[in-house]
């Protein structure tokens, strides 16, 4: 991999078996030659992200954004193809690496231990994480009692204080109040100024416009384009409005072309 790159994906494919009930799943376990129907989540993904680059990732629900993020992080593996990263990678998601039956304090310790932190290191960063999360007495309560906003606060606070080289943010900033979102963006800008590599997966395209160097549009597991924010956000928003007005049959048979939407909306 080029020394200037933080992430390189080559011909990434990801397939998931689609079982129609427990009987199908049992056949898949017991019969080596049984091949269930497969869903192709990612198809031929080639991606290079430079060190210090901020890449936004947009696409409709089910387009493959979270699948690609999980593969880059190492949470899951591609069916074929390769991924290389240079540096520690951490994925920020509201539920990533946390246990519903542990308290907030225990989840901080649990996630840090999984990432190889010593007890001394955990004790050192614990007060800063608690302060940043700002969830008060709930920090001692089980995670299952948290609201989605509180889970997001805690997950974000843990991830950013681990200080990874590469941070993948998967919809985590879309939950919570405006004051916390502003605090999160301030922290992200601090990472940006420190030369961290960030992949920002979100439907909040207005945040991407100000924050990202480039934005990638992914649709049904394929990359449609990677452009400067001003050249892709408006075309994508125009497509999303048109897509929502289509019938189910029209949606299933339609594949957008970035250049056509650029000509229409720019």
Number of C-alpha atoms within 10 A of each C-alpha: 12 10 8 12 17 24 21 18 19 15 15 22 21 23 15 13 13 13 16 10 8 9 10 14 14 11 15 16 10 9 9 8 8 11 13 15 12 12 11 15 19 25 17 16 18 16 15 17 19 16 19 20 19 24 25 28 25 25 22 16 11 13 19 23 25 18 19 23 20 18 17 24 19 15 13 13 18 19 13 14 15 17 21 14 19 16 13 14 20 24 26 23 20 23 16 18 18 20 16 14 13 16 20 28 18 18 23 24 19 17 20 22 14 9 13 10 15 12 11 9 13 19 12 11 15 18 10 14 23 19 12 18 20 16 17 9 8 15 20 14 15 17 24 14 13 18 12 15 18 21 26 25 26 27 26 24 23 24 23 19 15 18 14 18 20 27 23 26 24 22 17 26 27 15 17 16 11 11 8 18 16 12 12 19 14 12 15 19 14 12 20 17 10 11 15 20 25 28 22 28 24 21 19 13 20 11 14 23 17 10 18 20 15 21 26 24 21 22 21 18 22 19 20 17 14 18 16 15 21 14 17 24 23 17 20 21 17 14 17 13 10 11 16 10 10 12 9 10 8 11 13 9 7 10 11 12 12 18 13 10 17 16 9 12 15 11
